[in-house]
Amino acid sequence: MKSRLVLVALLVIAGCAPRSAAMAGDPVSDSSGFVSEADSAVVTLERTACFGTCPIYRVSIAASGAVRFEGKSYVAHQGPATAQIPKEQVDSLLEELRQGGYFDMAERYLPDSPDCGDYATDSPTVITSATRDGVTKRIQNYYGCMGAPLSLRQLERRIDEVAGTNRWTGS
């Protein structure tokens, strides 16, 4: 009986312990605290809640090709998952983002921003970021905004394709 209580206590304590940086999707650092450039996220995509059953998740792609996924709701896989893609696909994706004008787009297509235009309610927001040549761009794109460029949605879908998120989202 006493050993069961000890076991239960240890499981509770372990469940409350903070996650490691690798599980949390943050850059991985060595014992000196140095973050490896190859493990730093260069492209991220997060899909937020909507009024219905929109998939809610976050995915990051590192320069090394490491893919980290965190499924939250309305996805086939909830929780963390990882995969590896070729580094060349990461480089190609960054070039597609550049050619698609990603780095020149507005940072916010939200109902309170002038770039949104007219908008509908109850839509999800997609938050992306990309780092190329040391420059990071972050865009918040509320799907109800009519003023957001169509090419931004296409680039967001391309991030999903390269990361292979459909294996975890089920879509």
N, C-alpha and C positions, 0 to 999 in steps of 0.2 A: 504494500500500500504506500509506504513512504517513498519507495523508488518510483512509483507512478507519479506521485506529486512532484518529485524532483524533475522527472521527464517532462511533465506538462509545463512546469515553470520554465525549464530551458527552452521549450518550443515557443512559449509566449515571448520570452526575452529575444530569441532569435528572430521572431516575426516582427518585432519592433525595431530591430537594428537598422541603421541607415543602409541604403543600397550602395554598392560600389559605383564609382564613376562610370565604369564600363556598362553596368546594367542600366544606369540612369540615362545613357546616351550622350554623356558628356565626353569631351576629349580625354584620352587616356594619358596619364602622366607617370613618369618613373619615380623612384624614391627621392629624387632631388626636386621634384615638383615641375620639371620641364615637360611641357606638352609636346608630343610628337606631331609634327606638321602632317605626317601621313595619316594620323588618326583623328585630326581635327575635321569637324564637319565643314564641307564646302558648299553643300546644298541641303536645305531643309524644307520640309513641307508639313504643315499642320492643318488638318481639317477640323473645324469646330462644329458645335451643335446647331441644329436648325429646329423648326417647330415639329418636324416629323422624325423620320428614322434615318437621317443622314449618318454615314459612317464618321466616327470621331476617332482620329488617330494622329500620330506624329511619326515622321520618318526622316532620318538624316543619312546622308551619303558622305563618307570621308574621302579625302584625296586618294587614299590607298585602295578604295573600292569597298570598304567595310560599310554595310548597310545596317542601320539600327532602326527598329520599328517598335512603337508602343501603341497597341490597340486599346482603346478605351470603351467605346460603345458601338453597337450596330456593326460590328466586324466579326469575321469568322474566328479570328484569334485575338483574344483579349490578353493584354500583358506584353512583356518584351519578347522580341524575336530578333535574330540577326541573320545576315546572309553576306555573301561576298560577290561582287561583280568585278569584271576586269577594269583596271585603272584607265584604260583607253576609253571605256564607256563614260567614265566620269569626265575626262577631258573633252570628249565629244559633246556631252550634255552642256558643259560650261560654254563651249563654243556655240551651241544652238541657242542658249540663253542670250549670249552676246549678239548674235546675228538677229535674233527675234526682238531685239530692242529692250530686253529686260532691264538692263542697267540704266536706261534712259527714261523708264516709266516713273510715274508718281509713286510715292511711298505709301499712300493711303487712298483707297477707293472705299470709303466708309460713308454712311449717311450724313455725317457732320463735316465732310470734306468737300471742297468745291469740285474736285475731279469725279465725284460720284454721279452727279446729275440726278435725274429722277430715280426713285428706288421703290422697290417692293419690300414688304416686311417678311419676317420668318424664314429667311435664307441663312445658309451657313457662311462663315468667313473662312477663307483660305489664306494662311500666313506662310509666305515663302521667304527664304533668304539664299543668297548665293555669294560666294567669295571667289573673286578672280583677280589675279595679280595683286593680291593684298588689299583689294577694295571689296567691302561687303555691302550688298544692297538687300534691304528687307522691304517686302511689300505686303500690306494687308488688303485683301480683296474680298469685300462683302458681295456675295453673289446676287444680291438684290439691286446693286448699283448698275444703272444703265450706261453710265459714262466710262466704265472700265473697258479697256481694249479687249476685243475678242482674242487677240493673240496671247494675252496673259493667261486666259483659261487654257489655251492650247499648250502653252509652256508648262502650266501646272500639271496637265495630263501627261505631258512628256516626262516630267520628274517622276510621276507615279509609274510610268512604263519602265523607265530605266531602273528604278529601285525595285521593281517587281512587287509592288504592294498588293496586287490582286491575289497573290498567294496567301496573304493574311486577311485581306478585307472580304474575300469571297466574291468580289465583283469583277 
